[in-house]
Amino acid sequence: MVLGWKSYYYLLENESTQDLIKMEISSNGSVNGLQVIQAGLQARGFSITSDSRKLCYTKNINFSNLWSFTYNERKNLFESKKLTEGTSLFANPEISPDGNEIVFSHNENIFKMTSNGDSIKQLTFLKLLVEVQVGILMVRKLLLLVD
């Protein structure tokens, strides 16, 4: 579950896929409504900006690529874009606070790229076991602040 400004986002299991759900929360803490943002995802994890306009998630289980959803105000909908290619594991995406960069793990190292999928840069060369969610989350946030 990811906390937005006034919303919670979570993945709801639906047979072999997941639906991304947005739950609106009022100032007194009551639930105002549920909205399916995207149905039929094959998502493992995701990160969303605090303004809820950009989302990055890992798609598939055995191998994975990173995908993004960006809110298009003119069309009033989210548009998806595949950010990485290949049959290896791209995982643990984390969007920077300003929404301009994404840090993720790949081949047991940490990488970053712009939020549109350009300019991929490898940040570590240590063959870390970055699948440990708590540890990678702390490292990703530190790298976003330092780099």
HELIX and SHEET records of a PDB file:
HELIX    1   1 GLN A  133  VAL A  146  1                                  14    
SHEET    1   A 4 VAL A   2  LEU A   3  0                                        
SHEET    2   A 4 SER A   7  ASN A  14 -1                                        
SHEET    3   A 4 THR A  17  ILE A  25 -1                                        
SHEET    4   A 4 VAL A  31  LEU A  41 -1                                        
SHEET    1   B 4 ALA A  43  ILE A  48  0                                        
SHEET    2   B 4 LYS A  54  LYS A  59 -1                                        
SHEET    3   B 4 ASN A  65  ASN A  72 -1                                        
SHEET    4   B 4 LEU A  77  LYS A  82 -1                                        
SHEET    1   C 4 PHE A  90  ILE A  95  0                                        
SHEET    2   C 4 GLU A 101  HIS A 106 -1                                        
SHEET    3   C 4 ASN A 109  THR A 114 -1                                        
SHEET    4   C 4 LYS A 121  GLN A 122 -1                                        
END                                                                             
